[in-house]
């Protein structure tokens, strides 16, 4: 039974690796580590990201642009 499970996992991993396509994109990152977008074939596909951290007292620290 254990050998069958190992075989199934190996077969699934092999299938996933065979079907994966090579990626050709590069992220664009600001100095404070927020992602501004992804470049695909030289064209920027923009999006914004930020990180918010808080504690139980309600204090919040955030990265990113202020809106």
N, CA, C and O atoms as a CHARMM CRD file, in Angstrom:
* protein
*
  268
    1    1 UNK  N      0.81500  -1.18600   0.00000 PROA 1      0.00000
    2    1 UNK  CA     0.00000   0.00000   0.00000 PROA 1      0.00000
    3    1 UNK  C      0.86600   1.26000   0.00000 PROA 1      0.00000
    4    1 UNK  O      0.56500   2.22300  -0.70500 PROA 1      0.00000
    5    2 UNK  N      1.95100   1.25200   0.79900 PROA 2      0.00000
    6    2 UNK  CA     2.83900   2.40000   0.86900 PROA 2      0.00000
    7    2 UNK  C      3.54100   2.61000  -0.47400 PROA 2      0.00000
    8    2 UNK  O      3.71700   3.74900  -0.90800 PROA 2      0.00000
    9    3 UNK  N      3.94200   1.52400  -1.13200 PROA 3      0.00000
   10    3 UNK  CA     4.61000   1.63200  -2.42600 PROA 3      0.00000
   11    3 UNK  C      3.66900   2.20800  -3.49100 PROA 3      0.00000
   12    3 UNK  O      4.11200   2.94700  -4.37000 PROA 3      0.00000
   13    4 UNK  N      2.38400   1.87700  -3.41700 PROA 4      0.00000
   14    4 UNK  CA     1.41500   2.41400  -4.35700 PROA 4      0.00000
   15    4 UNK  C      1.27400   3.91600  -4.18100 PROA 4      0.00000
   16    4 UNK  O      1.20400   4.64700  -5.16800 PROA 4      0.00000
   17    5 UNK  N      1.23000   4.38500  -2.94700 PROA 5      0.00000
   18    5 UNK  CA     1.12200   5.82100  -2.66600 PROA 5      0.00000
   19    5 UNK  C      2.35800   6.56600  -3.18000 PROA 5      0.00000
   20    5 UNK  O      2.23100   7.64800  -3.75400 PROA 5      0.00000
   21    6 UNK  N      3.54400   5.99800  -2.97900 PROA 6      0.00000
   22    6 UNK  CA     4.78000   6.61700  -3.47200 PROA 6      0.00000
   23    6 UNK  C      4.76500   6.66500  -4.99400 PROA 6      0.00000
   24    6 UNK  O      5.16100   7.66900  -5.58600 PROA 6      0.00000
   25    7 UNK  N      4.31300   5.58700  -5.63400 PROA 7      0.00000
   26    7 UNK  CA     4.22300   5.55400  -7.09000 PROA 7      0.00000
   27    7 UNK  C      3.25400   6.62100  -7.60100 PROA 7      0.00000
   28    7 UNK  O      3.54100   7.29700  -8.59000 PROA 7      0.00000
   29    8 UNK  N      2.11600   6.77400  -6.93500 PROA 8      0.00000
   30    8 UNK  CA     1.13100   7.77600  -7.35600 PROA 8      0.00000
   31    8 UNK  C      1.70200   9.18400  -7.22000 PROA 8      0.00000
   32    8 UNK  O      1.50900  10.01400  -8.10800 PROA 8      0.00000
   33    9 UNK  N      2.39400   9.46100  -6.13100 PROA 9      0.00000
   34    9 UNK  CA     2.98500  10.78100  -5.93200 PROA 9      0.00000
   35    9 UNK  C      4.06300  11.07100  -6.97900 PROA 9      0.00000
   36    9 UNK  O      4.13300  12.18300  -7.50200 PROA 9      0.00000
   37   10 UNK  N      4.89700  10.08300  -7.28400 PROA 10     0.00000
   38   10 UNK  CA     5.93700  10.26600  -8.29400 PROA 10     0.00000
   39   10 UNK  C      5.32500  10.46600  -9.67300 PROA 10     0.00000
   40   10 UNK  O      5.80800  11.28800 -10.45200 PROA 10     0.00000
   41   11 UNK  N      4.27900   9.73000  -9.97900 PROA 11     0.00000
   42   11 UNK  CA     3.60700   9.88000 -11.27300 PROA 11     0.00000
   43   11 UNK  C      2.97300  11.26100 -11.39500 PROA 11     0.00000
   44   11 UNK  O      3.04000  11.87900 -12.45800 PROA 11     0.00000
   45   12 UNK  N      2.35900  11.75200 -10.32200 PROA 12     0.00000
   46   12 UNK  CA     1.74900  13.08200 -10.34600 PROA 12     0.00000
   47   12 UNK  C      2.81500  14.16200 -10.51700 PROA 12     0.00000
   48   12 UNK  O      2.61600  15.10400 -11.28300 PROA 12     0.00000
   49   13 UNK  N      3.93400  14.04200  -9.82100 PROA 13     0.00000
   50   13 UNK  CA     5.02300  15.01200  -9.94300 PROA 13     0.00000
   51   13 UNK  C      5.61000  15.00200 -11.35100 PROA 13     0.00000
   52   13 UNK  O      5.91300  16.05800 -11.90500 PROA 13     0.00000
   53   14 UNK  N      5.77100  13.83400 -11.92100 PROA 14     0.00000
   54   14 UNK  CA     6.30000  13.72400 -13.27700 PROA 14     0.00000
   55   14 UNK  C      5.33900  14.33500 -14.28900 PROA 14     0.00000
   56   14 UNK  O      5.76800  15.02500 -15.21300 PROA 14     0.00000
   57   15 UNK  N      4.05900  14.09100 -14.12400 PROA 15     0.00000
   58   15 UNK  CA     3.05200  14.64300 -15.02100 PROA 15     0.00000
   59   15 UNK  C      3.02300  16.17200 -14.93200 PROA 15     0.00000
   60   15 UNK  O      2.95700  16.85600 -15.95300 PROA 15     0.00000
   61   16 UNK  N      3.07400  16.69700 -13.71900 PROA 16     0.00000
   62   16 UNK  CA     3.06800  18.15500 -13.54800 PROA 16     0.00000
   63   16 UNK  C      4.30400  18.79500 -14.15700 PROA 16     0.00000
   64   16 UNK  O      4.20200  19.85200 -14.77900 PROA 16     0.00000
   65   17 UNK  N      5.45600  18.18800 -13.99500 PROA 17     0.00000
   66   17 UNK  CA     6.67600  18.76000 -14.55300 PROA 17     0.00000
   67   17 UNK  C      6.69900  18.65600 -16.07400 PROA 17     0.00000
   68   17 UNK  O      7.27800  19.51300 -16.74100 PROA 17     0.00000
   69   18 UNK  N      6.08600  17.63100 -16.62400 PROA 18     0.00000
   70   18 UNK  CA     6.05300  17.47500 -18.07700 PROA 18     0.00000
   71   18 UNK  C      5.10300  18.48300 -18.71400 PROA 18     0.00000
   72   18 UNK  O      5.33300  18.91500 -19.84400 PROA 18     0.00000
   73   19 UNK  N      4.03600  18.86500 -18.00700 PROA 19     0.00000
   74   19 UNK  CA     3.04600  19.77000 -18.56500 PROA 19     0.00000
   75   19 UNK  C      3.33700  21.24100 -18.29300 PROA 19     0.00000
   76   19 UNK  O      2.66400  22.11300 -18.84200 PROA 19     0.00000
   77   20 UNK  N      4.32500  21.52600 -17.45800 PROA 20     0.00000
   78   20 UNK  CA     4.61500  22.92300 -17.13100 PROA 20     0.00000
   79   20 UNK  C      5.28600  23.60800 -18.31500 PROA 20     0.00000
   80   20 UNK  O      6.08200  23.00400 -19.03500 PROA 20     0.00000
   81   21 UNK  N      4.95300  24.86200 -18.49600 PROA 21     0.00000
   82   21 UNK  CA     5.50600  25.64500 -19.59200 PROA 21     0.00000
   83   21 UNK  C      6.58600  26.58100 -19.06700 PROA 21     0.00000
   84   21 UNK  O      6.49600  27.04800 -17.93200 PROA 21     0.00000
   85   22 UNK  N      7.59400  26.86000 -19.86700 PROA 22     0.00000
   86   22 UNK  CA     8.61200  27.81500 -19.41700 PROA 22     0.00000
   87   22 UNK  C      8.01700  29.21600 -19.32800 PROA 22     0.00000
   88   22 UNK  O      7.24100  29.62500 -20.19200 PROA 22     0.00000
   89   23 UNK  N      8.38200  29.94100 -18.28600 PROA 23     0.00000
   90   23 UNK  CA     7.87500  31.28800 -18.07300 PROA 23     0.00000
   91   23 UNK  C      8.90300  32.30600 -18.53400 PROA 23     0.00000
   92   23 UNK  O     10.10700  32.09400 -18.39300 PROA 23     0.00000
   93   24 UNK  N      8.42400  33.40800 -19.08100 PROA 24     0.00000
   94   24 UNK  CA     9.31100  34.46400 -19.54100 PROA 24     0.00000
   95   24 UNK  C      8.76500  35.80200 -19.06600 PROA 24     0.00000
   96   24 UNK  O      8.25600  36.59000 -19.86300 PROA 24     0.00000
   97   25 UNK  N      8.86900  36.05300 -17.78100 PROA 25     0.00000
   98   25 UNK  CA     8.39300  37.30400 -17.20800 PROA 25     0.00000
   99   25 UNK  C      9.36700  37.73700 -16.11800 PROA 25     0.00000
  100   25 UNK  O     10.09500  36.92300 -15.54900 PROA 25     0.00000
  101   26 UNK  N      9.36200  39.03100 -15.84600 PROA 26     0.00000
  102   26 UNK  CA    10.25200  39.57200 -14.82000 PROA 26     0.00000
  103   26 UNK  C      9.47300  40.58000 -13.99200 PROA 26     0.00000
  104   26 UNK  O      8.78600  41.44300 -14.54000 PROA 26     0.00000
  105   27 UNK  N      9.57900  40.47300 -12.67800 PROA 27     0.00000
  106   27 UNK  CA     8.86600  41.40300 -11.80500 PROA 27     0.00000
  107   27 UNK  C      9.60400  42.72600 -11.72800 PROA 27     0.00000
  108   27 UNK  O     10.82800  42.77700 -11.84700 PROA 27     0.00000
  109   28 UNK  N      8.84700  43.79500 -11.52800 PROA 28     0.00000
  110   28 UNK  CA     9.42500  45.12100 -11.31000 PROA 28     0.00000
  111   28 UNK  C      9.11100  45.50900  -9.87200 PROA 28     0.00000
  112   28 UNK  O      7.95000  45.55100  -9.46700 PROA 28     0.00000
  113   29 UNK  N     10.16300  45.79300  -9.10600 PROA 29     0.00000
  114   29 UNK  CA    10.03400  45.99200  -7.66800 PROA 29     0.00000
  115   29 UNK  C     10.57300  47.36400  -7.29800 PROA 29     0.00000
  116   29 UNK  O     11.59600  47.79800  -7.82800 PROA 29     0.00000
  117   30 UNK  N      9.88400  48.05000  -6.38600 PROA 30     0.00000
  118   30 UNK  CA    10.34600  49.34700  -5.89000 PROA 30     0.00000
  119   30 UNK  C     11.35800  49.12000  -4.76200 PROA 30     0.00000
  120   30 UNK  O     11.52200  47.99500  -4.28900 PROA 30     0.00000
  121   31 UNK  N     12.02200  50.17300  -4.34200 PROA 31     0.00000
  122   31 UNK  CA    13.07500  50.07000  -3.33100 PROA 31     0.00000
  123   31 UNK  C     12.56700  49.53600  -1.99900 PROA 31     0.00000
  124   31 UNK  O     13.31500  48.86300  -1.29100 PROA 31     0.00000
  125   32 UNK  N     11.31400  49.81600  -1.63600 PROA 32     0.00000
  126   32 UNK  CA    10.77900  49.34600  -0.36000 PROA 32     0.00000
  127   32 UNK  C     10.07600  48.00500  -0.52800 PROA 32     0.00000
  128   32 UNK  O      9.27700  47.61400   0.32300 PROA 32     0.00000
  129   33 UNK  N     10.36500  47.30100  -1.61300 PROA 33     0.00000
  130   33 UNK  CA     9.97300  45.92500  -1.91800 PROA 33     0.00000
  131   33 UNK  C      8.50900  45.74700  -2.29500 PROA 33     0.00000
  132   33 UNK  O      7.99800  44.63000  -2.21000 PROA 33     0.00000
  133   34 UNK  N      7.82500  46.78800  -2.70300 PROA 34     0.00000
  134   34 UNK  CA     6.48500  46.62500  -3.25000 PROA 34     0.00000
  135   34 UNK  C      6.59500  46.31800  -4.73600 PROA 34     0.00000
  136   34 UNK  O      7.35800  46.96100  -5.45600 PROA 34     0.00000
  137   35 UNK  N      5.83900  45.34500  -5.18300 PROA 35     0.00000
  138   35 UNK  CA     5.84300  45.00700  -6.60000 PROA 35     0.00000
  139   35 UNK  C      4.94200  45.98000  -7.35500 PROA 35     0.00000
  140   35 UNK  O      3.80400  46.22300  -6.95400 PROA 35     0.00000
  141   36 UNK  N      5.46300  46.53700  -8.45200 PROA 36     0.00000
  142   36 UNK  CA     4.65600  47.45300  -9.25600 PROA 36     0.00000
  143   36 UNK  C      4.09100  46.78800 -10.49500 PROA 36     0.00000
  144   36 UNK  O      3.18400  47.32800 -11.12900 PROA 36     0.00000
  145   37 UNK  N      4.61100  45.63200 -10.84600 PROA 37     0.00000
  146   37 UNK  CA     4.07800  44.93500 -12.00100 PROA 37     0.00000
  147   37 UNK  C      4.99400  43.82900 -12.47100 PROA 37     0.00000
  148   37 UNK  O      6.00700  43.51600 -11.84600 PROA 37     0.00000
  149   38 UNK  N      4.60700  43.24500 -13.59100 PROA 38     0.00000
  150   38 UNK  CA     5.36800  42.16500 -14.20400 PROA 38     0.00000
  151   38 UNK  C      5.60300  42.54400 -15.66100 PROA 38     0.00000
  152   38 UNK  O      4.67500  42.95400 -16.35800 PROA 38     0.00000
  153   39 UNK  N      6.83200  42.40800 -16.11400 PROA 39     0.00000
  154   39 UNK  CA     7.15200  42.67800 -17.51700 PROA 39     0.00000
  155   39 UNK  C      7.08600  41.37200 -18.30500 PROA 39     0.00000
  156   39 UNK  O      7.77900  40.40300 -17.99500 PROA 39     0.00000
  157   40 UNK  N      6.23700  41.37200 -19.33300 PROA 40     0.00000
  158   40 UNK  CA     6.11200  40.23000 -20.23300 PROA 40     0.00000
  159   40 UNK  C      6.38300  40.75600 -21.63200 PROA 40     0.00000
  160   40 UNK  O      5.66700  41.63100 -22.11800 PROA 40     0.00000
  161   41 UNK  N      7.40800  40.23100 -22.27800 PROA 41     0.00000
  162   41 UNK  CA     7.83400  40.67400 -23.60200 PROA 41     0.00000
  163   41 UNK  C      8.06300  42.18100 -23.63400 PROA 41     0.00000
  164   41 UNK  O      7.73200  42.83500 -24.62400 PROA 41     0.00000
  165   42 UNK  N      8.62700  42.74000 -22.56000 PROA 42     0.00000
  166   42 UNK  CA     8.94500  44.15000 -22.48800 PROA 42     0.00000
  167   42 UNK  C      7.79800  45.05900 -22.08500 PROA 42     0.00000
  168   42 UNK  O      8.02100  46.24000 -21.82000 PROA 42     0.00000
  169   43 UNK  N      6.57000  44.54200 -22.03000 PROA 43     0.00000
  170   43 UNK  CA     5.41100  45.35700 -21.66800 PROA 43     0.00000
  171   43 UNK  C      5.09400  45.16600 -20.18800 PROA 43     0.00000
  172   43 UNK  O      5.02000  44.03900 -19.69900 PROA 43     0.00000
  173   44 UNK  N      4.90300  46.29600 -19.47400 PROA 44     0.00000
  174   44 UNK  CA     4.61500  46.23900 -18.04800 PROA 44     0.00000
  175   44 UNK  C      3.13200  45.99200 -17.81800 PROA 44     0.00000
  176   44 UNK  O      2.28600  46.77200 -18.25600 PROA 44     0.00000
  177   45 UNK  N      2.83100  44.91400 -17.13600 PROA 45     0.00000
  178   45 UNK  CA     1.46900  44.63400 -16.69400 PROA 45     0.00000
  179   45 UNK  C      1.45000  45.04500 -15.23600 PROA 45     0.00000
  180   45 UNK  O      1.95200  44.32500 -14.37300 PROA 45     0.00000
  181   46 UNK  N      0.86800  46.21100 -14.95900 PROA 46     0.00000
  182   46 UNK  CA     1.02600  46.79400 -13.62800 PROA 46     0.00000
  183   46 UNK  C     -0.03600  46.33300 -12.64400 PROA 46     0.00000
  184   46 UNK  O     -1.18100  46.06500 -13.00700 PROA 46     0.00000
  185   47 UNK  N      0.37400  46.25200 -11.40900 PROA 47     0.00000
  186   47 UNK  CA    -0.48800  46.01600 -10.26400 PROA 47     0.00000
  187   47 UNK  C      0.25200  46.52400  -9.04600 PROA 47     0.00000
  188   47 UNK  O      1.46300  46.73900  -9.09800 PROA 47     0.00000
  189   48 UNK  N     -0.44200  46.71500  -7.98100 PROA 48     0.00000
  190   48 UNK  CA     0.15400  47.23500  -6.75300 PROA 48     0.00000
  191   48 UNK  C      0.13400  46.15600  -5.67700 PROA 48     0.00000
  192   48 UNK  O     -0.77500  45.32700  -5.63100 PROA 48     0.00000
  193   49 UNK  N      1.12300  46.17600  -4.83300 PROA 49     0.00000
  194   49 UNK  CA     1.14400  45.27800  -3.68200 PROA 49     0.00000
  195   49 UNK  C      1.61300  46.06900  -2.46700 PROA 49     0.00000
  196   49 UNK  O      2.29700  47.08400  -2.60000 PROA 49     0.00000
  197   50 UNK  N      1.24600  45.60300  -1.30200 PROA 50     0.00000
  198   50 UNK  CA     1.70900  46.22800  -0.07300 PROA 50     0.00000
  199   50 UNK  C      1.66300  45.18800   1.03900 PROA 50     0.00000
  200   50 UNK  O      1.10700  44.10200   0.87800 PROA 50     0.00000
  201   51 UNK  N      2.25200  45.54400   2.15200 PROA 51     0.00000
  202   51 UNK  CA     2.29900  44.64600   3.29700 PROA 51     0.00000
  203   51 UNK  C      1.84800  45.43100   4.52400 PROA 51     0.00000
  204   51 UNK  O      2.36500  46.51400   4.79500 PROA 51     0.00000
  205   52 UNK  N      0.89800  44.89300   5.25600 PROA 52     0.00000
  206   52 UNK  CA     0.41700  45.50800   6.49700 PROA 52     0.00000
  207   52 UNK  C      0.69100  44.56200   7.65500 PROA 52     0.00000
  208   52 UNK  O      0.41300  43.36500   7.57500 PROA 52     0.00000
  209   53 UNK  N      1.23900  45.11100   8.72700 PROA 53     0.00000
  210   53 UNK  CA     1.55400  44.31900   9.91400 PROA 53     0.00000
  211   53 UNK  C      0.93700  45.02100  11.11100 PROA 53     0.00000
  212   53 UNK  O      1.05500  46.23800  11.25000 PROA 53     0.00000
  213   54 UNK  N      0.28600  44.26400  11.96900 PROA 54     0.00000
  214   54 UNK  CA    -0.34600  44.85400  13.14300 PROA 54     0.00000
  215   54 UNK  C     -0.15400  43.99300  14.37100 PROA 54     0.00000
  216   54 UNK  O      0.34100  42.86800  14.29700 PROA 54     0.00000
  217   55 UNK  N     -0.55700  44.54700  15.50600 PROA 55     0.00000
  218   55 UNK  CA    -0.50800  43.77400  16.74000 PROA 55     0.00000
  219   55 UNK  C     -1.90000  43.77100  17.37300 PROA 55     0.00000
  220   55 UNK  O     -2.83400  44.35900  16.82800 PROA 55     0.00000
  221   56 UNK  N     -2.03500  43.11900  18.50700 PROA 56     0.00000
  222   56 UNK  CA    -3.33500  42.97600  19.15500 PROA 56     0.00000
  223   56 UNK  C     -3.86800  44.29100  19.71000 PROA 56     0.00000
  224   56 UNK  O     -5.06800  44.40800  19.95900 PROA 56     0.00000
  225   57 UNK  N     -2.99900  45.28700  19.91100 PROA 57     0.00000
  226   57 UNK  CA    -3.43900  46.58700  20.40400 PROA 57     0.00000
  227   57 UNK  C     -4.06800  47.44600  19.30600 PROA 57     0.00000
  228   57 UNK  O     -4.66600  48.48400  19.59000 PROA 57     0.00000
  229   58 UNK  N     -3.93200  47.01500  18.07200 PROA 58     0.00000
  230   58 UNK  CA    -4.49600  47.76500  16.95400 PROA 58     0.00000
  231   58 UNK  C     -3.51100  48.64400  16.22300 PROA 58     0.00000
  232   58 UNK  O     -3.89200  49.34700  15.28700 PROA 58     0.00000
  233   59 UNK  N     -2.23800  48.62500  16.63100 PROA 59     0.00000
  234   59 UNK  CA    -1.21700  49.41600  15.93800 PROA 59     0.00000
  235   59 UNK  C     -0.91700  48.75400  14.59500 PROA 59     0.00000
  236   59 UNK  O     -0.75300  47.53600  14.52000 PROA 59     0.00000
  237   60 UNK  N     -0.84700  49.56400  13.53000 PROA 60     0.00000
  238   60 UNK  CA    -0.60100  49.04400  12.18700 PROA 60     0.00000
  239   60 UNK  C      0.58700  49.74700  11.54900 PROA 60     0.00000
  240   60 UNK  O      0.74400  50.95900  11.68900 PROA 60     0.00000
  241   61 UNK  N      1.39900  49.01000  10.87000 PROA 61     0.00000
  242   61 UNK  CA     2.48000  49.52100  10.03500 PROA 61     0.00000
  243   61 UNK  C      2.22800  48.98700   8.63200 PROA 61     0.00000
  244   61 UNK  O      1.87800  47.81800   8.46800 PROA 61     0.00000
  245   62 UNK  N      2.40000  49.82700   7.62500 PROA 62     0.00000
  246   62 UNK  CA     2.10400  49.41400   6.27000 PROA 62     0.00000
  247   62 UNK  C      3.16700  49.93000   5.30800 PROA 62     0.00000
  248   62 UNK  O      3.74400  50.99700   5.52100 PROA 62     0.00000
  249   63 UNK  N      3.42000  49.16500   4.24900 PROA 63     0.00000
  250   63 UNK  CA     4.24400  49.62900   3.15300 PROA 63     0.00000
  251   63 UNK  C      3.31200  49.99200   2.01400 PROA 63     0.00000
  252   63 UNK  O      2.13200  49.64300   2.04300 PROA 63     0.00000
  253   64 UNK  N      3.81100  50.66700   1.04100 PROA 64     0.00000
  254   64 UNK  CA     2.98900  50.99300  -0.11900 PROA 64     0.00000
  255   64 UNK  C      2.62400  52.44500  -0.16700 PROA 64     0.00000
  256   64 UNK  O      2.99300  53.23100   0.70600 PROA 64     0.00000
  257   65 UNK  N      1.88600  52.79400  -1.20800 PROA 65     0.00000
  258   65 UNK  CA     1.48200  54.18500  -1.40700 PROA 65     0.00000
  259   65 UNK  C      0.30600  54.52500  -0.50000 PROA 65     0.00000
  260   65 UNK  O     -0.57500  53.70000  -0.26000 PROA 65     0.00000
  261   66 UNK  N      0.31300  55.74400  -0.00800 PROA 66     0.00000
  262   66 UNK  CA    -0.82500  56.24200   0.75500 PROA 66     0.00000
  263   66 UNK  C     -1.87800  56.71800  -0.22600 PROA 66     0.00000
  264   66 UNK  O     -1.55700  57.44600  -1.16500 PROA 66     0.00000
  265   67 UNK  N     -3.11300  56.32900  -0.03300 PROA 67     0.00000
  266   67 UNK  CA    -4.19200  56.75300  -0.93800 PROA 67     0.00000
  267   67 UNK  C     -5.03600  57.82000  -0.32200 PROA 67     0.00000
  268   67 UNK  O     -5.98800  58.29000  -0.94500 PROA 67     0.00000
